[in-house]
Amino acid sequence: MPAKPESNRGAETRGRKPADFRMTREFDAPRRLVFEAWSKAEYLSRWFAPAPLTTPRCELDFRPGGVFRLAMRTPDGIEFPMDAEFLEIVVPERIVFNARIHDGNDVHTTVTFTEEGGKTMLHVLQRFSMESDATRGAPAGWTLTLNQLGEHVARRAAESGRS
């Protein structure tokens, strides 16, 4: 049987509920600094997108019930919006939010932060409502995004060390 066209493969899997996505990343920075990077729009807009995408718009009301909205932009100007609401914030341990992303996918995200020896372990758990390009791209997207978070936190740690 001949292979099906690539465009049909995505259509066949769209709509199925994918497995939960999990990722863990260690940062050579204190937990309060890594957590703080999630708490202000001015910080999030610097790192919350997989390079080479940028985050030109970010609105953040960092409290349970508060909004978390942003748009990620590709180098050629295509934007991917996210509209979310914070469900739970436990400083500096956990952030939980529900989001609707650009493809109509509902995403429940839990980010936890633990510290040992001055280093922070960040754990991401996401549950998607359906399989889509976003779910298939989550591992690469989160890897690139957390790379940018690492660079942001390293800069902030260096700045605070000079104060």
N, C-alpha and C positions, 0 to 999 in steps of 0.2 A: 504494500500500500504506500503511495507516495506521501511525503511529508506535507503537512498542512501549511499554508502560508503563515508567516509569523504574525500577521495582524489578526488572524483567527484564533491563535493560541491564547492571546490576552483576553479575547471576548469569551472564550470557553471557561476561563478560570475566574473572571470577574464575578463578584457576587458571593462566592464561597467564603465562609469564615475561615481565615487562616489561623495557624497556631499562634500562641502568644509569642511576642518578641521580647527577648531578654538580652541585656548587655551590661557588662561591668567594666569599669575603667578606674584605674588608680591615678591620682594626681599628687604630685609632690608639693602639697600646700595644705594648710590647716582647713578643716571642715568649714569653719565660719567664712573663710574667703571663697571657697567653692560654692557654698550655699548662697552667699551674697551676690554672686554673679547671676543667679536666677531671680533675684529680688527687685531689680531695677531695670526699667526699659532702656536706660542709657547703657547698661552693661549688656543686656540680652541682644540689643541691636548690633553689637560688635561681634558676636560669636554664634548666635542661634540660627545657623544655616550651614549646609554642607558646601564648602568651598568648591567651585568659585562663585556660588550663589551669595547674595548679600541680603540683608534685612533692612530695607529702606523705611519700613513703617513698623512700629512696635508700640502697642498700648498695653499698659500693665497696671492693674489695681491689685496689688499683692496682698490679698486677704481672702478667706473663704467667701465665696459668692462673687468675688471680683473677676473682672474680665482679663483675658490674656489673648490679645489679637495681634497678628502680625502678617506680613507678606514677605515671602522669599522671592528674590528676583534673579533670574538667570542673566548671564552677561549680554544676551540679545534682547533683554527687556521683558520676558514672559514672567508674570507673577503668579505665585501659588499662595493663596491666602489660608490662614488658619484662624478660626474663631473659637475661643475656649473660655471656660469658667473654672476657677479654682474651687475645688471641693474641700480640700484639707491642706493646711500648712502648719507644720510643727517645726519651729525654728530650733536648731539647724539640722533636723533629722529627716524630714519628709515633705514632699510636695506632691499633691494629687490633683489632676485636672482632667476634665472631659473636653474634647475638641471635635469640631467638624473641620475636616481639611478639604482642600480644593476639589477632590474628586467625589465629594459627598460621603466620604468615609467617616464614621464616628469612631473616635479613638479615646480610650481610657488610658491615661498614663500615670504611673507612680514612679517617682524618683526618690531614692533613699540615699542618705549620706552617712557614712560611718568613718571614724577617725582612729588611727592607731599610729603612734610614733610620729606625729606631725604630718602624716600622709592621709589623704582622703580616698575612700572607696565610694564611687558613685555607682548605683545600680538603677537601671532603667527597666521597667516592665510596661509593655504596651499590649492592649487588647483592641483589635480592630473589628469593626462590624462586618467587613467584607474584604476579600482579596482584591487588590488593585495594583497599579504601578507603584503606589506609595508603599504598600506592604512589602512588595518584592524588593524595593529599593531601601527599605529601612536599615538593614545591616550596613550597607555602604554609606548611606546618608548619616546615620548616627555616628559612625566611625569618623567621618570627615567633620561633622559638627563638634564632636567631643575633642577632636584635635584642635579646633579653633578655641574651644573653652580652655583647653590646656595652655594655649599660647596667651590667652587673656589673663588667666590666673597667674601664670608665670610673670607677666608684666606687672600685674597688681602686687604680687609678692615682692618683686624687686623694688617697686616704688615705695612700698611700706617699709622695706628694709633700709631705705635711704632717709626716711623721715626721722 
